[in-house]
Amino acid sequence: MVDKKLVEKKIKSLFKNADYEVREEEGSLKVSIEGLGEDPIQLFEKLGDLVSGLNKITGTKNADVIVSLQGMAFGVEIEVY
């Protein structure tokens, strides 16, 4: 079982003004993040850091990441398994 507080702390440190949800489902960890005002280059750097951290926390090596960008808004779905 993954410590959700640790995952949430990592997300808060990277995405200060974003809404997020962390949930465990059938052996995988799913994270949803929505926010505004991220530069695309910085967003992808932060996502790389987050996915790396999630893999360390969960002890996994596989991750699916879906990123949606529209103007200044972004949405991210991450699943590590």
C-alpha positions as CSV (number, residue, x, y, z in Angstrom):
1,M,0.0,0.0,0.0
2,V,1.3,3.4,-1.0
3,D,1.4,6.3,1.5
4,K,-1.0,8.8,-0.3
5,K,0.2,11.6,2.0
6,L,3.7,11.3,0.6
7,V,2.4,11.3,-3.0
8,E,0.2,14.3,-2.3
9,K,3.1,16.2,-0.7
10,K,5.2,15.6,-3.9
11,I,2.4,16.9,-6.1
12,K,1.8,20.0,-3.9
13,S,5.5,20.8,-4.0
14,L,5.6,20.7,-7.8
15,F,2.1,22.1,-8.7
16,K,1.2,24.7,-6.1
17,N,-2.1,25.9,-7.6
18,A,-3.4,22.7,-9.2
19,D,-6.3,20.5,-8.3
20,Y,-5.3,16.8,-7.9
21,E,-6.7,13.4,-7.0
22,V,-4.7,10.4,-5.9
23,R,-6.2,6.9,-5.9
24,E,-5.2,3.3,-5.8
25,E,-6.9,0.8,-8.1
26,E,-6.1,-2.9,-8.6
27,G,-2.3,-2.8,-8.1
28,S,-1.7,0.6,-9.7
29,L,-1.6,4.2,-8.5
30,K,-3.5,6.8,-10.5
31,V,-3.0,10.5,-10.3
32,S,-5.1,13.3,-11.9
33,I,-3.9,16.9,-12.0
34,E,-5.6,20.0,-13.4
35,G,-4.3,23.5,-13.4
36,L,-3.5,26.8,-15.1
37,G,-0.5,28.8,-16.1
38,E,2.3,26.3,-16.6
39,D,4.8,26.8,-19.4
40,P,4.8,23.6,-21.4
41,I,8.5,23.0,-21.0
42,Q,8.4,23.4,-17.3
43,L,5.2,21.3,-17.1
44,F,7.0,18.4,-18.8
45,E,10.1,18.8,-16.5
46,K,7.8,18.7,-13.5
47,L,6.0,15.7,-14.8
48,G,9.3,13.8,-15.4
49,D,10.2,14.6,-11.8
50,L,6.8,13.5,-10.5
51,V,6.8,10.2,-12.5
52,S,10.3,9.4,-11.3
53,G,9.3,10.1,-7.7
54,L,6.1,8.0,-8.1
55,N,8.1,5.1,-9.5
56,K,10.5,5.2,-6.5
57,I,7.6,5.5,-4.0
58,T,5.7,2.5,-5.5
59,G,8.7,0.4,-6.5
60,T,7.5,0.2,-10.1
61,K,9.0,0.9,-13.4
62,N,6.0,1.3,-15.7
63,A,4.0,4.5,-16.1
64,D,1.4,5.8,-18.6
65,V,1.1,9.6,-18.8
66,I,-1.6,11.5,-20.7
67,V,-1.2,15.3,-21.0
68,S,-3.8,17.7,-22.3
69,L,-3.0,21.3,-23.0
70,Q,-5.5,24.0,-24.0
71,G,-4.3,27.6,-23.9
72,M,-3.1,28.2,-20.3
73,A,-4.9,25.1,-18.9
74,F,-3.5,21.6,-18.5
75,G,-4.8,18.2,-17.5
76,V,-2.6,15.2,-16.6
77,E,-3.5,11.6,-16.0
78,I,-0.7,9.4,-14.6
79,E,-0.9,5.7,-13.9
80,V,2.1,3.8,-12.4
81,Y,2.0,0.0,-12.3
